[in-house]
Amino acid sequence: MPTRENRLMSLVHLPLTSTDPPGPAVAGTTVRAMTIGQHLMAVVLTAIGVIRAVGAGVGMPAAIISGVAILAWHTAGTILPSKTRSRSLAVWWLLGFAAIWIAAVAVSAEFVWLAFLLWLLAGHLLPLRWGLLFSGFVLAVVIVAPILHHGTTSYANIFGPLIGGIFAFGISRGYLQLLRDAAERERLFASLTRAQAETAELQDELALAQRHSGAIAERTRISRDIHDTIAQALSSIRLLAHAGAGHAEDPDAARTLEQVEKLAGDSLVDVRRIVAALAPAELDEDALTSALQRMLDRAHDEAGLAVELHVDDSLPILPAEVEVALLRTAQSALANVRLHARASHVVMSLIDADDTVRLDILDDGTGFDQPAWEEGTDAGSSYGLRFMRARLRELGGGLDIESAPGEGTAISIHLPIRPGQASVTVADTTTEEMA
């Protein structure tokens, strides 16, 4: 959304709103200083023209009317409502300003001083070629006016305005470029701030995912151990007591064995209940799946992407370093889709491939020239995918890519479920995005 300062910017500052809106620091200081300086210049140069015209013998009413007309037209350009601003309107306003100035110069050559204001305005209201042509026309008027009024001129009246016009036009173009550079820095700073916030949020999600995954693994191990030891032992005791009670000749011994059988059966029921409680229901939708789904949901809410996530039911619990690598790479790939692909649909698939886990990401975006990217001859390609591939290779995995211009992109990330000696940590893994 534009800032309050941008909404109040005048017509003569229109080009500053044609690029990305500058941040509050740019709009609040630089643009305000430019506006004040322009108004002061208009008032001072007009006052000089009026005073010198009167001193040169021009009637005071004619000189004052000329000065008032110049200031009124300049002021009109600064108070036009923002909804009526456009580049074509700005050009017509400048041409009208030049026409009024020429009429004032016809009254007195002393109004040529306002040429400096016209050169400054031409520098940022007109494209370079048209700005140079306009400035040349203004210079011609400045040179011819003394000849028409006094019948003669001097070298000072020619070279002075020429040097001043070049300086004023160059300053205006350079000043405009500085403002655009400042606006671009503001935009990059805001982008970096958002990326930092997203990275911090992802770090929290990864830490939660690791704790959640560790808790699931520990509960599963405990439930398996109880089932394989205590539950099996109680089941054996129950069978032995039942068999012994059937062959015991002593009624007391038979009754005792029946009690043992019943107690073992009751204990076995309790143990099985404990095992069932420890076996986490989250195994059907583990921490990695939840994190990927949240990531896709965020892309849907913020970018309007249609998203799908498919997960194999047979996918085992993955080591923390594998989950971290998959989640990081998925985040980077999804960021590329949002920033560059102009896609409308994204599909993620988490696949159990025996000893390997695979994450496939498909989009219906613009795609790119994959052979040129692989050879490194595509000057417009980014380094994000190369960083992803290098990071995955550290874990013994890889990254396969299929893409063509206009046909979308398919990315397949594969990692061994047990990466061996290669490992990464949350602190060491950094998010890489396409430039």
C-alpha positions as CSV (number, residue, x, y, z in Angstrom):
1,M,0.0,0.0,0.0
2,P,1.3,3.5,-0.8
3,T,2.4,5.6,2.2
4,R,0.8,8.8,3.2
5,E,3.7,10.8,1.7
6,N,3.2,9.1,-1.6
7,R,-0.4,9.9,-1.7
8,L,0.4,13.6,-1.2
9,M,3.2,13.7,-3.8
10,S,2.6,16.4,-6.4
11,L,2.2,16.0,-10.2
12,V,5.7,17.2,-10.8
13,H,7.0,14.2,-8.8
14,L,5.1,11.6,-10.8
15,P,8.1,9.5,-11.9
16,L,8.9,8.8,-8.3
17,T,5.7,6.8,-8.0
18,S,6.1,4.8,-11.2
19,T,8.6,2.5,-9.6
20,D,8.3,0.6,-6.3
21,P,7.0,2.9,-3.6
22,P,9.9,4.2,-1.6
23,G,9.9,3.5,2.1
24,P,9.0,6.0,4.8
25,A,12.6,7.2,5.1
26,V,12.8,8.1,1.4
27,A,9.4,9.6,1.1
28,G,9.5,11.4,4.4
29,T,12.9,13.2,4.0
30,T,14.2,13.2,0.4
31,V,10.9,13.8,-1.4
32,R,9.9,16.4,1.1
33,A,13.2,18.2,0.7
34,M,12.8,18.1,-3.1
35,T,9.3,19.5,-2.9
36,I,10.3,22.4,-0.6
37,G,13.4,23.2,-2.7
38,Q,11.3,23.3,-5.9
39,H,8.7,25.6,-4.4
40,L,11.4,27.9,-3.1
41,M,13.1,28.0,-6.5
42,A,9.9,28.8,-8.3
43,V,9.1,31.7,-5.9
44,V,12.6,33.1,-5.9
45,L,13.2,32.9,-9.6
46,T,9.7,34.4,-10.3
47,A,10.3,37.2,-7.9
48,I,13.7,37.9,-9.5
49,G,12.0,38.0,-12.9
50,V,9.3,40.4,-11.8
51,I,11.7,42.8,-10.0
52,R,14.1,42.9,-12.9
53,A,11.3,43.3,-15.4
54,V,10.0,46.3,-13.5
55,G,13.5,47.7,-13.2
56,A,13.9,47.3,-17.0
57,G,10.9,49.5,-17.7
58,V,8.1,46.9,-18.1
59,G,4.8,48.0,-16.6
60,M,4.3,46.7,-13.1
61,P,0.8,45.2,-13.8
62,A,2.2,43.2,-16.8
63,A,5.2,42.0,-14.8
64,I,3.1,41.0,-11.8
65,I,0.5,39.3,-13.9
66,S,3.2,37.3,-15.6
67,G,4.7,36.3,-12.3
68,V,1.4,35.3,-10.8
69,A,0.5,33.2,-13.9
70,I,3.8,31.3,-13.6
71,L,3.3,30.6,-9.9
72,A,-0.4,29.7,-10.3
73,W,0.4,27.2,-13.0
74,H,3.2,25.7,-10.9
75,T,1.0,25.5,-7.8
76,A,-1.7,23.8,-9.8
77,G,0.7,21.0,-10.6
78,T,1.4,20.5,-6.9
79,I,-2.2,20.3,-5.7
80,L,-3.8,18.1,-8.4
81,P,-5.5,15.1,-6.7
82,S,-3.6,11.9,-6.9
83,K,-6.4,10.1,-8.8
84,T,-5.9,12.5,-11.8
85,R,-2.1,12.0,-12.0
86,S,-0.7,10.3,-15.0
87,R,2.5,10.5,-17.1
88,S,0.7,12.0,-20.1
89,L,-0.9,14.6,-17.8
90,A,2.5,15.5,-16.3
91,V,3.9,16.0,-19.8
92,W,1.0,18.3,-20.8
93,W,1.4,20.2,-17.5
94,L,5.0,20.8,-18.3
95,L,4.2,21.9,-21.9
96,G,1.6,24.3,-20.4
97,F,4.2,25.6,-18.0
98,A,6.6,26.2,-20.8
99,A,3.9,28.1,-22.8
100,I,3.2,30.4,-19.9
101,W,6.9,30.9,-19.4
102,I,7.4,31.8,-23.1
103,A,4.5,34.3,-22.7
104,A,6.2,35.8,-19.7
105,V,9.5,36.0,-21.6
106,A,7.7,37.8,-24.4
107,V,6.8,40.4,-21.8
108,S,10.3,40.7,-20.4
109,A,13.5,38.8,-21.1
110,E,14.2,38.9,-17.4
111,F,11.9,35.8,-16.9
112,V,14.5,33.6,-18.7
113,W,15.8,32.9,-15.2
114,L,12.9,30.4,-14.8
115,A,14.5,28.2,-17.5
116,F,16.5,26.5,-14.7
117,L,13.3,25.3,-13.1
118,L,12.1,24.0,-16.5
119,W,15.4,22.1,-17.0
120,L,15.1,20.5,-13.6
121,L,11.5,19.5,-14.3
122,A,12.3,18.1,-17.7
123,G,15.0,15.9,-16.2
124,H,12.6,13.8,-14.2
125,L,9.3,14.3,-16.0
126,L,10.4,13.4,-19.5
127,P,12.3,10.4,-21.0
128,L,16.0,11.2,-21.7
129,R,15.6,11.8,-25.5
130,W,12.5,14.0,-25.1
131,G,14.0,15.7,-22.1
132,L,17.1,16.7,-24.1
133,L,15.0,18.0,-27.0
134,F,12.8,20.0,-24.6
135,S,15.9,21.4,-22.8
136,G,17.4,22.4,-26.2
137,F,14.2,24.3,-27.0
138,V,14.3,26.1,-23.7
139,L,17.9,27.0,-24.3
140,A,17.0,28.4,-27.7
141,V,14.3,30.6,-26.1
142,V,16.8,31.8,-23.5
143,I,19.4,32.8,-26.2
144,V,16.9,34.4,-28.6
145,A,14.9,36.4,-25.9
146,P,17.6,39.1,-25.3
147,I,18.1,39.6,-29.0
148,L,14.4,40.1,-29.6
149,H,14.0,42.5,-26.7
150,H,17.3,44.4,-26.9
151,G,18.6,43.7,-30.4
152,T,21.8,42.2,-29.1
153,T,23.2,39.5,-26.7
154,S,26.5,38.5,-25.2
155,Y,28.7,35.4,-24.7
156,A,27.6,35.3,-21.1
157,N,23.9,35.2,-22.2
158,I,24.8,32.1,-24.3
159,F,27.4,30.1,-22.4
160,G,26.0,30.8,-18.9
161,P,22.6,29.3,-19.6
162,L,24.2,26.5,-21.6
163,I,26.4,25.5,-18.7
164,G,23.6,26.0,-16.2
165,G,21.1,24.0,-18.2
166,I,23.5,21.1,-18.5
167,F,24.2,21.2,-14.8
168,A,20.5,21.5,-13.9
169,F,19.3,18.7,-16.3
170,G,22.2,16.4,-15.1
171,I,21.5,17.1,-11.5
172,S,17.8,16.3,-12.0
173,R,18.5,13.0,-13.8
174,G,21.1,11.9,-11.2
175,Y,18.8,12.9,-8.3
176,L,16.0,10.8,-9.7
177,Q,18.3,7.8,-10.1
178,L,19.4,8.3,-6.5
179,L,15.8,8.2,-5.4
180,R,15.1,5.1,-7.4
181,D,18.2,3.4,-5.9
182,A,17.0,4.4,-2.4
183,A,13.6,2.9,-3.1
184,E,15.2,-0.3,-4.4
185,R,17.3,-0.5,-1.2
186,E,14.2,-0.1,0.8
187,R,12.5,-2.9,-1.1
188,L,15.4,-5.2,-0.7
189,F,15.6,-4.4,3.0
190,A,11.9,-5.2,3.4
191,S,12.4,-8.4,1.4
192,L,15.4,-9.5,3.6
193,T,13.4,-8.7,6.7
194,R,10.5,-10.9,5.5
195,A,13.0,-13.7,4.6
196,Q,14.6,-13.5,8.1
197,A,11.2,-13.7,9.7
198,E,10.2,-16.7,7.6
199,T,13.5,-18.3,8.4
200,A,13.1,-17.8,12.1
201,E,9.5,-19.2,11.9
202,L,10.9,-22.2,10.0
203,Q,13.6,-22.7,12.6
204,D,10.9,-22.9,15.3
205,E,8.9,-25.4,13.1
206,L,12.0,-27.5,12.6
207,A,12.8,-27.5,16.3
208,L,9.2,-28.5,17.1
209,A,9.3,-31.2,14.4
210,Q,12.5,-32.7,15.8
211,R,11.1,-32.8,19.3
212,H,7.9,-34.2,18.0
213,S,9.7,-36.8,15.9
214,G,12.0,-37.8,18.8
215,A,9.0,-38.2,21.2
216,I,7.2,-40.4,18.6
217,A,10.3,-42.5,18.2
218,E,10.8,-42.9,21.9
219,R,7.1,-43.8,22.6
220,T,7.2,-46.3,19.7
221,R,10.4,-47.9,21.1
222,I,9.0,-48.2,24.6
223,S,5.7,-49.6,23.4
224,R,7.5,-52.2,21.3
225,D,9.8,-53.2,24.2
226,I,6.8,-53.6,26.5
227,H,5.0,-55.7,23.9
228,D,8.0,-57.9,23.2
229,T,9.0,-58.5,26.8
230,I,6.4,-58.0,29.5
231,A,3.4,-58.7,27.4
232,Q,5.0,-61.9,26.0
233,A,6.0,-63.0,29.5
234,L,2.6,-62.4,31.0
235,S,1.0,-64.3,28.1
236,S,3.4,-67.2,28.7
237,I,2.6,-67.2,32.4
238,R,-1.1,-67.3,31.7
239,L,-0.7,-70.3,29.4
240,L,1.5,-72.2,31.8
241,A,-0.9,-71.5,34.7
242,H,-3.9,-72.7,32.6
243,A,-2.0,-75.9,31.7
244,G,-0.9,-76.5,35.2
245,A,-4.4,-76.0,36.6
246,G,-5.7,-78.7,34.3
247,H,-3.3,-81.3,35.5
248,A,-3.0,-80.4,39.2
249,E,-4.4,-83.1,41.6
250,D,-4.3,-80.9,44.6
251,P,-7.4,-78.7,44.7
252,D,-5.5,-75.9,46.5
253,A,-2.7,-75.9,43.9
254,A,-5.3,-75.9,41.1
255,R,-7.1,-73.0,42.6
256,T,-3.8,-71.1,43.0
257,L,-2.9,-71.7,39.4
258,E,-6.3,-70.5,38.3
259,Q,-5.7,-67.3,40.3
260,V,-2.3,-66.9,38.7
261,E,-3.9,-67.4,35.3
262,K,-6.6,-64.7,36.0
263,L,-4.1,-62.3,37.5
264,A,-1.8,-62.7,34.4
265,G,-4.8,-62.2,32.1
266,D,-5.8,-59.0,33.9
267,S,-2.2,-57.7,33.8
268,L,-1.9,-58.6,30.2
269,V,-5.0,-56.5,29.5
270,D,-3.4,-53.6,31.3
271,V,-0.1,-54.0,29.5
272,R,-1.9,-54.0,26.1
273,R,-3.8,-50.9,27.1
274,I,-0.5,-49.2,27.9
275,V,1.0,-50.3,24.6
276,A,-2.0,-49.0,22.7
277,A,-1.7,-45.7,24.5
278,L,2.0,-45.3,23.8
279,A,1.7,-46.1,20.1
280,P,1.2,-42.6,18.7
281,A,-1.7,-41.9,16.4
282,E,0.5,-39.2,14.9
283,L,2.5,-41.9,13.0
284,D,-0.1,-41.6,10.2
285,E,0.6,-37.8,9.9
286,D,4.1,-37.2,11.3
287,A,5.8,-34.0,12.0
288,L,7.4,-33.6,8.6
289,T,4.0,-34.1,6.9
290,S,2.4,-31.5,9.1
291,A,5.2,-29.0,8.4
292,L,4.9,-29.5,4.6
293,Q,1.2,-29.1,4.8
294,R,1.5,-25.9,6.8
295,M,4.0,-24.6,4.2
296,L,1.6,-25.4,1.3
297,D,-1.3,-23.8,3.2
298,R,0.7,-20.6,3.7
299,A,1.5,-20.5,-0.1
300,H,-2.2,-21.0,-0.8
301,D,-3.3,-18.2,1.5
302,E,-0.6,-15.7,0.5
303,A,-0.1,-16.4,-3.2
304,G,-3.4,-18.0,-4.2
305,L,-1.7,-21.3,-5.3
306,A,-3.8,-24.4,-5.6
307,V,-1.8,-27.0,-3.6
308,E,-1.8,-30.8,-3.0
309,L,0.2,-33.0,-0.7
310,H,0.5,-36.8,-1.1
311,V,2.3,-39.0,1.4
312,D,2.9,-42.7,1.2
313,D,1.3,-44.6,4.1
314,S,4.3,-46.9,4.3
315,L,6.8,-44.0,4.9
316,P,8.8,-44.8,8.0
317,I,9.9,-42.3,10.7
318,L,12.8,-40.4,9.2
319,P,16.0,-39.3,11.0
320,A,16.0,-35.7,12.1
321,E,18.7,-34.7,9.6
322,V,16.8,-36.1,6.7
323,E,13.6,-34.3,7.8
324,V,15.5,-31.1,8.1
325,A,17.1,-31.4,4.6
326,L,13.7,-32.3,3.0
327,L,11.9,-29.4,4.8
328,R,14.6,-26.9,3.9
329,T,14.8,-27.9,0.3
330,A,11.0,-27.9,0.0
331,Q,10.8,-24.4,1.4
332,S,13.4,-23.1,-1.0
333,A,11.7,-24.8,-4.0
334,L,8.3,-23.5,-3.0
335,A,9.8,-20.0,-2.7
336,N,11.2,-20.3,-6.2
337,V,7.7,-21.3,-7.5
338,R,6.1,-18.3,-5.8
339,L,8.8,-15.8,-6.9
340,H,9.6,-16.9,-10.4
341,A,7.4,-19.6,-11.9
342,R,4.0,-17.7,-12.1
343,A,2.4,-21.0,-11.4
344,S,-1.2,-21.6,-10.4
345,H,-0.9,-25.2,-9.1
346,V,1.7,-27.1,-7.1
347,V,1.8,-30.7,-6.1
348,M,4.1,-32.2,-3.5
349,S,4.5,-36.0,-3.1
350,L,6.5,-37.7,-0.3
351,I,7.3,-41.2,-1.4
352,D,8.7,-44.2,0.3
353,A,11.3,-45.8,-2.2
354,D,12.7,-48.7,-0.1
355,D,15.9,-47.4,1.5
356,T,15.3,-43.9,0.0
357,V,12.8,-41.2,0.6
358,R,11.8,-39.0,-2.3
359,L,10.1,-35.6,-2.4
360,D,8.6,-34.7,-5.8
361,I,7.5,-31.1,-6.4
362,L,5.6,-30.2,-9.6
363,D,4.3,-26.9,-10.8
364,D,2.5,-25.7,-13.9
365,G,4.5,-22.5,-14.2
366,T,6.6,-20.9,-17.0
367,G,9.5,-23.4,-16.6
368,F,13.0,-22.6,-17.9
369,D,15.6,-23.9,-20.3
370,Q,17.0,-26.8,-18.4
371,P,19.9,-27.8,-20.8
372,A,21.2,-24.2,-20.7
373,W,20.9,-24.2,-17.0
374,E,22.8,-27.5,-16.6
375,E,25.5,-26.2,-18.9
376,G,25.7,-22.9,-17.0
377,T,25.1,-20.9,-20.2
378,D,21.8,-19.4,-19.1
379,A,22.7,-16.0,-17.9
380,G,19.3,-15.4,-16.3
381,S,19.4,-18.6,-14.2
382,S,19.8,-18.4,-10.5
383,Y,22.0,-20.4,-8.1
384,G,19.2,-21.6,-5.8
385,L,18.8,-25.0,-7.5
386,R,22.6,-25.5,-7.5
387,F,22.7,-24.8,-3.8
388,M,19.9,-27.3,-3.2
389,R,21.7,-30.0,-5.2
390,A,25.0,-29.4,-3.4
391,R,23.3,-29.5,0.0
392,L,21.6,-32.8,-0.8
393,R,24.8,-34.4,-2.0
394,E,26.3,-33.8,1.4
395,L,23.7,-36.3,2.7
396,G,24.3,-38.8,-0.1
397,G,21.2,-37.7,-2.0
398,G,20.5,-35.7,-5.1
399,L,18.2,-33.4,-7.1
400,D,16.7,-34.3,-10.4
401,I,15.0,-31.6,-12.6
402,E,12.8,-31.7,-15.6
403,S,11.7,-28.4,-17.1
404,A,11.1,-26.6,-20.4
405,P,9.9,-23.1,-21.2
406,G,6.1,-22.9,-20.9
407,E,5.8,-26.5,-19.6
408,G,6.3,-26.1,-15.9
409,T,9.0,-27.7,-13.7
410,A,9.3,-31.0,-11.9
411,I,11.8,-31.4,-9.1
412,S,12.6,-34.8,-7.5
413,I,14.6,-34.7,-4.2
414,H,15.9,-38.1,-3.0
415,L,17.8,-38.9,0.2
416,P,18.8,-42.2,1.8
417,I,16.8,-42.9,4.9
418,R,20.0,-43.6,6.8
419,P,22.5,-41.0,5.5
420,G,25.5,-42.7,7.1
421,Q,28.3,-40.4,8.2
422,A,27.0,-37.3,6.4
423,S,24.7,-35.1,8.5
424,V,23.5,-31.6,8.8
425,T,22.0,-29.7,11.7
426,V,19.4,-27.0,12.0
427,A,22.1,-24.5,12.8
428,D,24.3,-25.5,9.8
429,T,21.5,-25.7,7.2
430,T,20.7,-22.4,5.5
431,T,17.7,-21.6,3.3
432,E,18.8,-20.9,-0.3
433,E,16.4,-19.1,-2.7
434,M,16.6,-18.4,-6.4
435,A,17.7,-14.8,-7.1
